[in-house]
Amino acid sequence: MNKRIYLCLAHMSGKEQDFIKEAFETNWVVPLGPNVNAFEEELKNFIGENKEVVALSAGTAAIHLGLIQLGVQAGDEVICQSFTFCASANPVTYLGAIPVFVDSEEDTWNMDPVLLEEAIKDRIRKTGKKPKAILPVHLYGMPAKMDEICAIATHYDIPILEDAAEALGSEYKGRKCGTFGKFGALSFNGNKMITTSGGGALIVADEATKKQTMFYATQAREAFPHYQHEKIGYNYRMSNICAGIGRGQMTVLEDHIAHHRHVHSLYEKGFEGFKGITLKSNPNDCFNANYWLCTILIDPELTGTNYEEVRVKLDAVGIETRPLWKPMHLQPVFAVNPCYVNGVSEKLFNIGLCIPAGPWVTDEDVSYIVEQIRLCCTR
Ligand SMILES: Cc1ncc(COP(=O)(O)O)c(C=O)c1O
C-alpha cells in the first residue's frame, strides 16, 4: 500500500462550492448572512430537543461563550473532565477562573460521576463555595454517563456545559449529545465529523439565549445607532463562507456518521479474539457513539509491544495514529490545579492509541491497519 491513511481527514460532499459561490455572487462575504442562518437551522433540526444553535468561529469560542453566560468569573472554580483536549479547559482560564479536574470511569472514559460528587463536596468544604459549572466531555464521540452526571448537577444546583466537540451525532438514550446541559459546544474543525475548515457552534436553550450568545459573539454591541458597549464582547461569529462549507457538509453528515460506525464495526470483527488489543465500544445500548476516532488499548504483557512502538511502526507503513489525549491533570500548564484522580485516564493514556476512522478510510484500509497492528505484536 503506498497511499497514507490518516486519522480523520476532511471530506467534501461537492455541494460546498455552490453555497460559497452563492455567497460571493450575492456579496455576503461577512461573518453573517444566509449561509450562517441556514446552517444554524439545519443544525437545530439535526440536534432536536427544541434547542437553538449559534454558529461560531470555533468550538473553543463556543465553550468560552457558554462559560460567560453561566456567569463564570475570575476566581470561580469550574469542574472539568481531565481526560480531554486542552480546549475544554483553556476557556475557563481565559476568564481567570480555575479548572478543577475530575478523572474518568472505565466504561465510557468520561467524567466519573462518583469522583464528580466527591470533588463538589470537597470544593465546598475547602473553598466555602460551589463550583460554578460542570464541564463533561463526550470524548472520541463516546457519550458520558449523562443520567448520573445530570442527577448530581441537579442535586447541587450546578449548571452543565457539555463539550460535544467530538460527538456530533452521538446519542445517549436516544438523545443527541450536547443537548443535556444548559449549553453544549460543537466543533467543525478540519478533522471533526463535519468541517467548516474551522468553526464551532453553541447549543442553547431558547431564542433569548441565542440572541444573547450572538450579542457576545459580535463585540457586545448595544442597540444604538452609534457603537455603544456596556459589556466586554468577542469577535466569534462564523463567516458566511465557512457556513457555506457547513451547509454542504450537512448533506453528508448522516453518511459520515454511518461511515465512522461502519469502520468501527469492521475493526470489531478484525480484532475479535485478538488477545491484548481492546477496541473501545459502546458499553451498552444506552450509548450510541459516533466513533469519531476509533481507539484501542494495547496490553504490553499480552502483545509484547506498546502504544509508542506500534505508533512508530504504523507511521513507517503509512498509517497515521495518535496517543490518547494526555490528561489535563498531568499537563505542566495545569500542574497546580486541584484534581480528583483515580488513575483511570493516566492508565488509558499509557496504553491507548487512536486509529484511523474518517470518511476516507475504506474497508481494505481497515484490513490493512488490523494486519499491520497484528504484525507489531510479538506475543
Ligand atoms: C474535546 C474537544 N473540545 C474542544 C475542541 C475545540 O474545538 P475547536 O478546535 O473548534 O476550537 C476540540 C477540538 O479541537 C476537542 O476535541
The ligand as an SDF file (V2000), in Angstrom:
LIG
                    3D

 16 16  0  0  0  0  0  0  0  0999 V2000
  -12.7640   17.7260   23.1890 C   0  0  0  0  0  0  0  0  0  0  0  0
  -12.5900   18.9890   22.3910 C   0  0  0  0  0  0  0  0  0  0  0  0
  -13.0120   20.1500   22.9170 N   0  0  0  0  0  0  0  0  0  0  0  0
  -12.9170   21.3050   22.2550 C   0  0  0  0  0  0  0  0  0  0  0  0
  -12.3510   21.3600   20.9950 C   0  0  0  0  0  0  0  0  0  0  0  0
  -12.2020   22.7000   20.3720 C   0  0  0  0  0  0  0  0  0  0  0  0
  -12.7590   22.8530   19.1470 O   0  0  0  0  0  0  0  0  0  0  0  0
  -12.1340   23.8920   18.0760 P   0  0  0  0  0  0  0  0  0  0  0  0
  -10.8830   23.2510   17.5550 O   0  0  0  0  0  0  0  0  0  0  0  0
  -13.2030   24.0040   17.0500 O   0  0  0  0  0  0  0  0  0  0  0  0
  -11.8660   25.1590   18.7830 O   0  0  0  0  0  0  0  0  0  0  0  0
  -11.9070   20.1770   20.4000 C   0  0  0  0  0  0  0  0  0  0  0  0
  -11.3290   20.1240   19.0260 C   0  0  0  0  0  0  0  0  0  0  0  0
  -10.4920   20.7030   18.5540 O   0  0  0  0  0  0  0  0  0  0  0  0
  -11.9900   18.9550   21.1250 C   0  0  0  0  0  0  0  0  0  0  0  0
  -11.5310   17.8090   20.6140 O   0  0  0  0  0  0  0  0  0  0  0  0
  1  2  1  0
  2  3  1  0
  2 15  2  0
  3  4  2  0
  4  5  1  0
  5  6  1  0
  5 12  2  0
  6  7  1  0
  7  8  1  0
  8  9  2  0
  8 10  1  0
  8 11  1  0
 12 13  1  0
 12 15  1  0
 13 14  2  0
 15 16  1  0
M  END
$$$$
